[in-house]
C-alpha cells in the first residue's frame, strides 16, 4: 500500500500540491515512519504529516495524519482543519470544515490531527483504497493570527461594597461609638471578621433587639477606618479627628487601628499597621510602639524596637526609660525588659 497523493484546500481554494513543494518520504511503512508534504498557504509554511503505521507504538496499526506548522511565528495562528478521503464529498463543504476541529499553531513543529485516523485493516477493506493507493484530503481555513484579546476590566467589587457603606443601602445594624453612629451590613461584617460573625450570628450575638450596638473601647475615627477596611480591603486614609498637626498623632492613630484590627481578628489590616509603624520607629515613638507590639504579639515590630534600643547610648536609654510608655511596659510586661537586657549583654560581650 502506498501514499498516492494529497489534496489541499486552504481558505476554500484547492491548491495544487505540485506547485507548492515536493513531498518528502521518510522510512518504510512501519510504526515511526512518516511522509511529509510541504506547502505554503497565506505566506506560511505548512506540512502534512502521514504515518502509515501510527506515529508511536500505541497507535501501531492505524494511519496517523497531522497538519503541522513548519516555521516559527510571532503570533499564534488560528485555523479550522479537517482530514478526509477525497471521495468523502459530504465532508468538503465549507460549513462542515468550520464546524469541526480548530486549533492554535504557535511554533514550528506544532500540529493538530488524528493519531487514529483509520485502522490499516479497515482502510484495506474500504472503497478508499484503489489500486493499492489512497488519497487524503486536508481542508483548513486560517481564520486569523491570534493577536486579539478581550480586555477584562479589573475587579471593582470593593468599590461596590464601599458604595453600600457610604450610602447605607440595605444596612441592618448600627454601632454607637462615642458620640457617633455607624450603619453597616451584618453579612459583610460576618464574612470579613470571625469576631463580628460570633457577635452578630453566634451564641454571643448582641444587638438583635437593641437599636444600636455600643462600642466602648475604640475611638470613632478608628472605628470608621476599621469599617472602611472591612468593605474595601485596603488601608484606610488616616483620620486624625482634628489633631492632624499634633506631633505623633499619626503614630497614635495607627497604633489604635492596630489594636482594633487585632480585637476583630483582621490579620491583614493588623499587618498593614505593623508595616506602617515599622517606618515610624524612632527614640520618641519607640516606647509606645514597643508597648503595642508586645501586647498584641507583633513579633517583628517588637524585635525592630528592641534592636533600635540596643544601639542607643546609656543616656539615650535613660531618656527612653523615663517615659510613661516605658513605665507602663515595665509594669505590664516585664519580659520585654528582660529581652532588652539580654540584647545589651550580647552587645557588650559579642
TACORZI-V696985 format. One record per pair of residues at least 12 apart in sequence whose C-alpha atoms are under 7 Angstrom apart, sorted by the first residue. I is the first residue (numbers start at 1). J is the second residue. D is the distance in Angstrom with one decimal. If there is no record, write none. Layout:
BEGIN
((I,J,D) (I,J,D))
END
This chain:
BEGIN
((1,132,4.9) (1,133,6.0) (2,132,6.5) (2,133,5.4) (3,133,6.1) (3,134,6.2) (3,135,7.0) (4,133,5.3) (4,134,5.6) (4,135,5.6) (5,135,5.2) (5,136,6.9) (6,135,5.6) (6,136,5.3) (6,137,5.6) (7,136,6.5) (7,137,4.6) (7,138,6.3) (8,137,5.9) (8,138,5.1) (8,139,5.9) (9,138,6.3) (9,139,4.6) (9,140,6.2) (10,41,6.8) (10,139,6.0) (10,140,5.1) (10,141,5.4) (11,140,6.6) (11,141,4.6) (11,142,6.5) (12,94,6.8) (20,39,4.8) (20,40,6.1) (21,38,5.2) (21,39,5.3) (22,37,6.5) (22,38,6.5) (23,36,5.7) (23,37,4.2) (23,38,6.2) (24,36,4.8) (24,37,5.8) (29,52,5.6) (29,53,6.2) (30,52,6.7) (30,53,5.1) (31,53,4.7) (31,54,5.3) (31,55,6.0) (31,56,6.0) (31,57,6.4) (31,60,5.6) (32,54,6.6) (32,55,5.0) (32,56,5.7) (33,51,5.9) (34,49,6.6) (34,50,5.4) (34,51,4.3) (34,52,6.6) (35,49,5.7) (35,50,5.2) (35,51,6.5) (36,48,5.6) (36,49,4.7) (36,50,6.6) (37,49,6.6) (45,69,6.4) (45,70,5.2) (45,71,6.1) (46,68,5.7) (46,69,4.6) (46,70,4.8) (47,67,6.1) (47,68,5.1) (47,69,6.3) (47,70,6.1) (48,66,5.9) (48,67,4.9) (48,68,6.2) (49,65,5.6) (49,66,5.1) (49,67,6.4) (50,64,5.7) (50,65,4.5) (50,66,6.6) (51,63,5.9) (51,64,4.9) (51,65,6.4) (52,64,6.5) (54,115,6.7) (59,115,6.6) (59,116,6.6) (61,119,6.0) (61,120,5.7) (62,116,5.4) (62,117,6.8) (62,118,5.6) (62,119,4.3) (62,120,5.3) (63,116,6.0) (63,117,5.5) (63,118,5.4) (63,119,6.1) (63,120,6.2) (64,114,5.6) (64,115,4.6) (64,116,5.5) (64,117,5.4) (65,113,5.6) (65,114,5.4) (65,115,6.6) (65,117,6.6) (66,111,6.2) (66,112,5.4) (66,113,4.0) (66,114,6.3) (67,111,5.4) (67,112,5.5) (67,113,6.0) (68,109,5.9) (68,110,5.7) (68,111,4.0) (68,112,6.6) (69,105,6.4) (69,107,6.8) (69,108,5.3) (69,109,5.7) (69,110,5.7) (69,111,6.1) (70,108,4.8) (70,109,5.8) (71,107,6.4) (71,108,4.3) (72,107,4.4) (72,108,4.7) (73,106,6.4) (73,107,5.9) (75,106,6.7) (75,145,6.1) (75,146,6.2) (75,147,6.4) (76,104,6.0) (76,105,5.3) (76,106,4.1) (76,145,5.7) (76,146,5.3) (77,104,5.5) (77,105,5.0) (77,106,6.3) (77,144,6.1) (77,145,4.3) (77,146,5.7) (78,103,5.9) (78,104,4.6) (78,105,6.4) (78,142,6.0) (78,143,5.8) (78,144,5.5) (78,145,5.8) (78,146,6.1) (79,102,5.6) (79,103,5.7) (79,104,6.5) (79,140,6.5) (79,141,5.4) (79,142,4.3) (79,143,5.5) (80,97,6.6) (80,98,5.8) (80,101,5.5) (80,102,4.3) (80,103,6.6) (80,140,5.3) (80,141,5.1) (80,142,6.6) (81,97,6.4) (81,101,5.5) (81,102,6.1) (81,139,5.6) (81,140,4.1) (81,141,6.5) (82,97,6.1) (82,100,6.9) (82,101,6.4) (82,138,5.8) (82,139,5.2) (82,140,6.3) (83,136,7.0) (83,137,5.8) (83,138,4.6) (83,139,6.4) (84,136,5.8) (84,137,5.2) (84,138,6.5) (85,128,6.9) (85,135,6.1) (85,136,4.6) (85,137,5.4) (86,135,6.2) (86,136,5.9) (86,137,5.5) (97,139,7.0) (158,231,6.4) (158,232,4.6) (159,232,6.9) (161,231,5.6) (161,232,6.8) (162,231,5.5) (162,232,6.1) (165,184,6.3) (168,183,6.2) (168,184,6.8) (171,183,6.0) (171,184,5.0) (171,185,4.8) (172,184,6.4) (172,185,5.4) (172,186,6.4) (173,185,6.0) (173,186,6.3) (173,212,6.9) (174,212,4.7) (174,213,6.2) (175,212,5.1) (175,213,4.7) (175,214,5.9) (175,215,6.8) (176,212,6.1) (176,213,6.0) (176,214,4.9) (176,215,6.0) (177,214,6.4) (177,215,5.1) (177,216,6.6) (177,219,6.8) (177,220,5.4) (178,219,6.9) (178,220,6.3) (180,220,6.5) (186,200,6.8) (189,230,7.0) (192,230,6.3) (193,264,6.2) (193,265,6.1) (193,266,6.4) (194,265,6.7) (195,264,5.3) (195,265,6.5) (196,264,6.9) (221,239,6.1) (221,241,6.2) (222,256,6.8) (222,257,5.8) (240,253,6.7) (251,277,6.7) (254,273,6.1) (255,292,6.9) (258,270,5.1) (258,273,5.5) (274,301,6.4) (278,301,6.2) (281,305,6.9) (283,320,6.9) (286,305,6.0) (287,320,6.8) (287,325,5.5) (287,326,5.4) (288,325,5.4) (290,302,5.5) (290,305,5.9) (291,329,5.7) (306,340,6.2) (310,343,6.4) (310,344,5.8))
END
